[in-house]
Amino acid sequence: MKRFIKILIFTLFSEVSLAQVPFLYINEFMASNNSAFADEYGEFDDWIEVYNAYETPVWLGNKYLTDNLENPDKWQMPDTVIQSGAFIVFWADDQPWQGMMHTDFKLSEDGDEIGIFDSEETGYEPIDNIIYTSQSTDLSYGRNPDGGSVWKFYTVITPGFSNTSGAATGETYVENLLHVYPNPVMGDKVYFDEKMNIRLYNATGELMLTEENTDQIEINHYLPGLYLLTNTEGRRIKLIIH
């Protein structure tokens, strides 16, 4: 009898664990992108950032992203893993032939729906969704803090990074920022107010440049988009290249 109870408890625990839905959030998005953040083709398309607040990495290959909450399996996410505490950006451009990060739908700037749904095995269990109203061009709409319940418009967008390092409309996060000019960048170079050791990362976290003891870097060979500049003292800033 005891053995039967142990087996029953183990079975119930296993079923609950398998059915547990991870904490994935629609963390930030832009539904009217004119010049703020470009994809790998240099196109300024709608985008959606997903944040993994779960304690372990999550495989996205059996989950779905949609702009219609009544059609939960509209676009299957790619065969990739999002690490715990990490962010991933999908291009909502209705151009899936451009790569696995490009969805088969666009967002409406006049108001729309975005939803994340779990696998078919769970009956497309809802994970997260938002029904939003009219959006402003080149402003993102995101949670503050990451995964939180408060939504704000952001003048300094942070696709692929924490929202708390950006600047929300009416608010400024200036602590520990690098002094960089010009930003956004229209020319060939970026200048600093003193010489320092610099690291430049793209929006996916890939290291693009390392420079030692410099007060400027050349950026004319980088694609338009959002980048992160850091130095060895831990100071940082989001750099927008047009």
C-alpha positions in Angstrom: 0.0 0.0 0.0 2.8 2.4 0.9 4.6 1.6 -2.4 1.3 2.3 -4.3 1.0 5.7 -2.6 4.6 6.6 -3.3 4.1 5.8 -7.0 0.8 7.8 -7.1 2.5 10.8 -5.5 5.4 10.6 -7.9 3.1 10.3 -10.9 1.0 13.3 -9.8 4.2 15.3 -9.2 5.6 14.4 -12.6 2.4 15.5 -14.4 2.3 18.8 -12.6 6.0 19.4 -13.4 5.5 18.6 -17.1 2.4 20.8 -17.3 4.1 23.8 -15.6 4.0 26.8 -17.9 7.3 28.9 -17.9 7.3 32.6 -17.0 7.8 34.1 -20.4 6.7 37.7 -20.8 6.0 40.1 -23.7 8.4 42.6 -22.2 8.7 45.3 -24.8 7.5 45.9 -28.4 7.3 48.6 -31.1 4.4 48.7 -33.5 5.5 51.8 -35.4 9.2 51.7 -36.2 10.3 54.4 -38.6 13.9 54.9 -37.7 14.5 53.5 -34.2 15.8 50.0 -34.6 16.7 48.1 -37.8 16.9 44.4 -38.5 19.8 42.6 -40.2 18.5 43.8 -43.6 18.5 47.4 -42.5 14.7 47.5 -42.4 12.8 49.3 -39.7 10.1 46.7 -38.9 7.8 46.0 -35.9 9.4 44.0 -33.2 8.6 42.1 -30.0 10.9 41.3 -27.1 10.3 38.2 -25.0 11.8 37.9 -21.5 12.4 34.7 -19.6 11.7 35.2 -15.9 11.8 31.4 -15.4 14.5 30.0 -13.1 15.8 27.7 -15.9 16.4 28.0 -19.7 13.3 27.5 -21.9 13.1 25.9 -25.3 10.9 28.0 -27.5 10.5 25.5 -30.4 7.1 24.2 -29.2 5.7 27.6 -28.3 3.8 30.2 -30.3 3.6 33.9 -30.9 0.5 35.5 -32.3 -1.3 38.8 -33.0 -4.7 37.1 -32.7 -5.5 35.7 -29.3 -8.2 33.5 -30.9 -5.5 32.0 -33.1 -2.9 30.8 -30.6 -0.7 28.8 -33.0 -0.4 31.4 -35.7 3.4 31.5 -35.6 5.6 28.8 -34.1 8.7 30.1 -32.4 12.1 28.9 -33.7 14.2 25.9 -32.4 16.2 28.0 -30.0 16.7 28.3 -26.2 16.2 31.5 -24.2 18.4 31.5 -21.0 17.0 32.3 -17.6 16.9 36.1 -17.2 17.6 36.7 -20.9 15.8 38.6 -23.7 15.1 37.7 -27.3 13.7 39.9 -30.1 11.4 38.8 -32.9 10.7 40.9 -36.0 6.9 41.2 -36.5 7.3 42.0 -40.2 5.3 39.3 -42.1 8.6 38.3 -43.8 9.3 34.8 -42.4 11.6 34.1 -45.4 14.1 36.6 -43.9 15.0 34.2 -41.1 13.8 32.3 -38.1 13.4 35.4 -36.0 10.9 36.9 -38.5 7.2 36.2 -37.9 4.4 35.8 -40.4 2.4 38.8 -39.1 2.8 42.5 -38.5 1.6 44.7 -35.6 -0.9 47.6 -36.0 0.0 51.0 -34.6 -3.7 51.7 -34.1 -4.0 48.9 -31.5 -3.6 45.1 -31.6 -3.1 41.9 -29.6 0.1 40.0 -28.8 0.1 36.6 -27.2 2.5 33.8 -26.2 1.0 30.3 -26.0 2.4 27.0 -24.9 2.6 23.8 -26.9 -0.2 21.8 -28.5 0.3 19.2 -25.8 -0.9 21.7 -23.2 -3.9 22.8 -25.3 -2.0 26.0 -26.2 -2.0 27.1 -22.6 -1.8 30.9 -22.5 1.6 32.2 -21.2 1.3 35.9 -21.6 -0.6 38.5 -23.7 -1.4 42.1 -24.1 -4.2 44.0 -25.8 -2.8 47.5 -26.6 -4.1 50.7 -27.9 -2.7 53.3 -30.3 1.1 53.5 -30.4 3.5 56.4 -31.2 6.2 56.2 -33.9 9.7 55.2 -32.7 8.5 54.8 -29.1 8.5 51.4 -27.6 5.9 50.1 -25.0 7.3 47.9 -22.3 7.0 46.6 -18.8 8.7 48.4 -15.8 10.5 46.6 -14.3 11.1 43.6 -16.6 8.1 41.2 -16.3 6.3 43.7 -14.1 2.6 44.7 -14.3 3.2 48.4 -15.2 3.5 49.3 -18.9 5.3 52.5 -20.0 6.3 54.2 -23.3 10.1 54.4 -23.7 12.0 57.1 -25.6 15.2 55.1 -25.3 14.3 51.7 -26.5 16.1 48.5 -25.2 15.3 45.5 -27.4 17.4 42.6 -26.2 18.3 44.3 -22.9 16.6 45.2 -19.5 13.9 47.9 -19.7 15.3 49.5 -16.5 18.4 50.6 -18.3 16.4 52.7 -20.7 14.7 56.1 -20.3 10.9 56.0 -20.0 8.8 59.0 -21.1 8.9 61.5 -18.3 11.7 59.6 -16.5 15.5 59.5 -16.9 17.9 56.8 -15.8 21.3 58.6 -15.7 23.2 56.7 -13.0 26.4 55.2 -14.2 25.9 56.2 -17.8 28.8 56.8 -20.3 29.0 60.2 -21.8 28.9 59.6 -25.6 28.2 62.0 -28.5 26.5 62.1 -30.9 23.8 59.6 -29.8 21.8 58.7 -31.9 24.7 58.5 -34.4 24.4 59.9 -38.0 28.2 60.2 -38.8 31.2 57.9 -38.9 32.5 58.3 -35.4 31.4 58.3 -31.7 33.3 60.3 -29.2 33.8 59.9 -25.4 34.7 62.6 -22.8 37.8 60.8 -21.8 40.0 57.9 -22.9 38.8 54.5 -21.7 38.6 50.8 -22.5 35.5 50.2 -24.6 33.3 47.1 -25.5 30.5 47.4 -28.1 27.7 44.8 -28.2 24.9 44.4 -30.6 21.2 43.9 -29.6 21.6 40.1 -29.3 24.6 40.5 -26.9 27.3 39.6 -29.4 30.6 41.4 -28.8 31.3 43.6 -31.9 34.3 45.7 -30.9 37.0 46.0 -28.3 39.1 49.1 -28.0 41.7 50.0 -25.4 42.6 53.5 -24.1 40.5 55.4 -26.7 38.3 58.5 -26.8 36.5 57.6 -30.1 35.5 54.7 -32.2 34.5 54.3 -35.9 31.0 53.0 -36.4 30.4 53.5 -40.2 30.7 49.8 -40.9 27.9 48.8 -38.5 24.3 48.2 -39.5 21.7 50.6 -38.2 20.2 49.6 -34.9 20.6 49.5 -31.2 24.0 48.7 -29.5 25.4 48.6 -26.0 28.6 50.4 -25.1 30.4 49.5 -21.8 33.7 50.2 -20.3 35.9 48.3 -17.8 34.5 50.4 -14.9 31.0 49.1 -15.5 29.6 52.3 -17.0 27.3 51.8 -20.0 24.9 53.4 -22.5 22.6 52.4 -25.3 24.0 53.6 -28.6 21.6 54.1 -31.5 23.1 54.0 -35.0 21.1 55.4 -37.9 
